Amino acid sequence: MDVTDSSGLVSFISAVAVIVGVVGVLVPMLPGLVLCWAGVMVWALFGGHGAVGWTVAVAATVVLALGFTAKYLVPGRNLKRAGVSNLSLLLGGVCGIVGFFLIPVVGLVIGFVLGIYLVEQVRLRDARRAWTATKHALKAAGVSMLIELATALVIAGIWVAGLFVA
């Protein structure tokens, strides 16, 4: 790929954004899906690919919308079914953010788990049920991350297919 011409430079910038976006799904504090989508949009809109670019842009946007929707609806439905409160998730998220700054990277997970467990312990007044609710929240977070990763990979695949067609 020749990065000296504008189309090559646009493709290079897009490739970096898509790769960082896919990695960003797995790394806390990086907006992975948005980076993937933005990389594809840069390529599609500024790369001079005409109808192929527009088709890739629309397809990536539809996949992004479906992925965002599924990322929140699927785990949320499972958490409601398990009886985990929204307050527990909110406070678990806040504790995760605080934990991230107290213990870089791993503090996010530790704070999230500890926050949910403590809120559920206070709410339910039963350690076993609080731990069960915490495990459900962890499973939901994992499902959400897998949905986000699958969405990012599909967006990246659409972009790669566009590269071959353009």
C-alpha positions as CSV (number, residue, x, y, z in Angstrom):
1,M,0.0,0.0,0.0
2,D,1.5,3.3,-1.1
3,V,0.8,5.9,1.7
4,T,2.2,8.7,-0.4
5,D,-1.0,9.2,-2.4
6,S,-4.2,10.4,-0.6
7,S,-6.1,7.1,-1.2
8,G,-3.3,5.1,0.3
9,L,-3.0,7.5,3.3
10,V,-6.7,7.3,3.9
11,S,-6.6,3.5,3.8
12,F,-3.6,3.4,6.2
13,I,-5.3,5.7,8.7
14,S,-8.4,3.6,8.4
15,A,-6.5,0.4,9.0
16,V,-4.9,1.8,12.1
17,A,-8.3,3.0,13.5
18,V,-9.9,-0.4,12.7
19,I,-7.1,-2.4,14.3
20,V,-7.0,-0.1,17.4
21,G,-10.8,-0.3,17.6
22,V,-10.8,-4.2,17.6
23,V,-8.1,-4.1,20.3
24,G,-10.0,-1.4,22.1
25,V,-12.9,-3.7,22.6
26,L,-10.7,-5.7,24.9
27,V,-8.9,-2.8,26.6
28,P,-10.9,-0.8,29.2
29,M,-11.3,2.9,28.5
30,L,-10.9,2.7,24.7
31,P,-14.1,3.2,22.6
32,G,-13.5,0.1,20.4
33,L,-16.7,0.0,18.4
34,V,-16.6,3.7,17.7
35,L,-13.0,3.6,16.6
36,C,-13.7,0.7,14.2
37,W,-16.7,2.4,12.7
38,A,-14.9,5.8,12.4
39,G,-12.0,4.1,10.6
40,V,-14.4,2.5,8.1
41,M,-16.2,5.9,7.7
42,V,-12.9,7.7,7.0
43,W,-12.1,5.1,4.3
44,A,-15.6,5.0,2.8
45,L,-16.2,8.8,2.7
46,F,-12.7,10.2,2.0
47,G,-11.0,7.4,0.1
48,G,-12.8,8.1,-3.3
49,H,-14.4,4.7,-3.6
50,G,-17.8,5.8,-4.8
51,A,-20.7,3.4,-4.6
52,V,-18.5,0.8,-2.9
53,G,-17.6,3.3,-0.2
54,W,-21.2,4.3,0.4
55,T,-22.2,0.6,0.6
56,V,-19.5,-0.1,3.1
57,A,-20.5,3.0,5.1
58,V,-24.1,2.0,5.3
59,A,-23.4,-1.7,6.1
60,A,-20.9,-0.7,8.9
61,T,-23.4,1.7,10.3
62,V,-26.2,-0.9,10.4
63,V,-24.0,-3.4,12.0
64,L,-22.9,-0.8,14.6
65,A,-26.5,0.0,15.5
66,L,-27.4,-3.6,15.8
67,G,-24.3,-4.4,17.9
68,F,-24.9,-1.4,20.3
69,T,-28.6,-2.5,20.7
70,A,-27.7,-6.1,21.4
71,K,-24.8,-5.1,23.7
72,Y,-27.3,-3.5,26.1
73,L,-30.5,-5.5,25.5
74,V,-29.2,-9.1,25.8
75,P,-27.2,-8.7,29.1
76,G,-29.8,-6.4,30.5
77,R,-32.6,-8.9,29.9
78,N,-30.5,-11.6,31.6
79,L,-29.8,-9.4,34.6
80,K,-33.4,-8.5,35.1
81,R,-34.3,-12.2,34.9
82,A,-31.6,-12.9,37.6
83,G,-33.0,-10.1,39.8
84,V,-29.9,-7.9,39.8
85,S,-30.8,-4.2,40.4
86,N,-29.9,-1.4,38.1
87,L,-28.6,0.5,41.2
88,S,-26.1,-2.4,41.8
89,L,-24.8,-2.1,38.2
90,L,-24.5,1.7,38.4
91,L,-22.6,1.6,41.7
92,G,-20.6,-1.4,40.5
93,G,-19.6,0.7,37.5
94,V,-18.7,3.7,39.7
95,C,-16.6,1.4,41.9
96,G,-14.9,0.0,38.9
97,I,-13.9,3.4,37.6
98,V,-12.6,4.3,41.1
99,G,-10.8,1.0,41.2
100,F,-9.2,1.6,37.8
101,F,-7.5,4.7,39.2
102,L,-6.5,3.1,42.5
103,I,-5.2,-0.1,41.0
104,P,-4.5,0.6,37.3
105,V,-6.2,-1.8,34.8
106,V,-7.1,-4.7,37.1
107,G,-8.8,-2.3,39.6
108,L,-11.6,-1.8,37.1
109,V,-12.6,-5.5,37.4
110,I,-11.9,-5.6,41.2
111,G,-13.9,-2.4,41.8
112,F,-16.8,-3.6,39.7
113,V,-17.1,-7.0,41.4
114,L,-16.6,-5.5,44.9
115,G,-19.2,-2.7,44.2
116,I,-21.9,-5.0,42.9
117,Y,-21.3,-7.5,45.7
118,L,-21.5,-4.8,48.5
119,V,-24.6,-3.3,47.0
120,E,-26.3,-6.6,46.6
121,Q,-25.2,-7.7,50.1
122,V,-26.9,-4.6,51.6
123,R,-29.9,-5.0,49.4
124,L,-30.4,-8.7,49.9
125,R,-28.9,-9.2,53.4
126,D,-27.6,-12.6,52.3
127,A,-24.0,-13.2,51.3
128,R,-24.8,-16.3,49.1
129,R,-27.5,-14.5,47.1
130,A,-25.3,-11.4,46.8
131,W,-22.5,-13.5,45.4
132,T,-24.9,-15.2,43.0
133,A,-26.1,-11.8,41.8
134,T,-22.5,-10.7,41.4
135,K,-21.7,-13.8,39.2
136,H,-24.7,-13.0,37.0
137,A,-23.4,-9.4,36.6
138,L,-20.0,-10.7,35.6
139,K,-21.5,-13.1,33.1
140,A,-23.5,-10.2,31.6
141,A,-20.4,-8.1,31.3
142,G,-18.7,-10.9,29.5
143,V,-21.6,-11.4,27.1
144,S,-21.6,-7.7,26.5
145,M,-17.9,-7.7,25.7
146,L,-18.3,-10.7,23.3
147,I,-21.2,-9.0,21.5
148,E,-19.0,-5.9,21.1
149,L,-16.0,-7.9,19.9
150,A,-18.2,-9.8,17.3
151,T,-19.6,-6.4,16.1
152,A,-16.1,-4.9,15.8
153,L,-14.9,-8.0,13.8
154,V,-17.9,-7.8,11.5
155,I,-17.3,-4.1,10.9
156,A,-13.7,-4.9,10.2
157,G,-14.7,-7.7,7.8
158,I,-17.0,-5.4,5.9
159,W,-14.2,-2.9,5.5
160,V,-11.7,-5.6,4.3
161,A,-14.3,-6.8,1.8
162,G,-14.7,-3.2,0.6
163,L,-10.9,-3.0,0.2
164,F,-11.0,-6.0,-2.2
165,V,-14.0,-4.8,-4.2
166,A,-12.8,-1.2,-4.5
